[in-house]
Amino acid sequence: MINRRRWLSACALAVTTSGAVAQGAYPNKPIKLQVPFAPGGTTDIIARVIAEPLGKALGQTVVVENKAGGGGVVGALETAKAAPDGYSLGMATVSTTAANPAINPKIPYNAMTDFTPIINIAATPNVIAVHPSFPARDYKAFVAEVQRNPGKYSYSSSGTGGIGHLQTELYKSLSKTFITHIPYRGAGPALNDTVAGQVPMIFDNLPSALPFIKDNRLVPIVVAAPQRLAVLPQVPTFKEVGLEPVNRMAYYGIYGPKGLPKEIVDKINTGVRKALDDPSVRKRIEDTGSLIIGNTPEQFAAQMKAELEVYKKVVDQQKLSLD
């Protein structure tokens, strides 16, 4: 009996030790970082900037994969359904965790319970920009023009339920303006048609709009940012024009499926923070017009919850639907 007890005790110790070693060995194979949009957008840019230095910090390759569809829903769902082992992560955006869930009652995941928030890498200012043919080149003239002509003008967006759509609707509700929504299948086509003059304006992420602004192919009117931006010093923020609730930046973070162990969450969070300590990495992100965040999992979770509540109110107030 004694020998059997000793044998069972030794087996239990071996299992415990083996589990601890396996857990401590994370990661021991490449990690997938899923971007729920097509290549080339802001989410993809930031994912690819952070992937290599994060891989170095963790000691394993971080592979960026794009899975577009449904305004980010398809890729987000794949992350939600992944095994909670730290080898399948996703890029968390306002569109996939707040805007789309707020407007789509049939979305196949719960943004607050089906993911494990890890870190907000960066926040990106958004900008209302107009085609040069638009009869206004500053905010005062812009709002006067759209208020004087309700329904005359339209704006493009990446699609119904995306951040560009809901943030513009928030602006419309507070500024008492009426601008017609023209949804596209992605931010790229929406931006291209605005630059071409097919649609007069867009509410877009600054990183994708900025090259066209610098080339004078778009005119910036107002930005959603904590303060005026060094790259657009002449453009006021929404707070300055009396619309502080619209002063919301888009976040670009990392999350995993629900149930991700705290040890893994902390290791990834630490790895991203280490990557963000590299001046060259910071510069590449900041050159897009984005602001470095690098917060805690708890802080990121609170941000996600706050954004969802904001856009739920927008959907209710503006009586928005996918139909």
Secondary structure, DSSP 8 states (H G I E B T S, - for coil): -HHHHHHHHHHHHHHHHHHHHHHHT--SS-EEEEESS-TTSHHHHHHHHHHHHHHHHHTS-EEEEE---GGGHHHHHHHHHS-SSSSEEEEEEHIIIIIHHHH-TT-SS-TTTSEEEEEEEEEE-EEEEE-TTSS-SSHHHHHHHHHHSTTT-EEEESSTTSHHHHHHHHHHHHHT---EEEE-SSHHHHHHHHHTTSSSEEEEEHHHHHHHHHTTSSEEEEEESSS-BTTBTTS-BTTTTT-GGG---EEEEEEEETT--HHHHHHHHHHHHHHHTSHHHHHHHHTTT-EE----HHHHHHHHHHHHHHHHHHHHHHT----
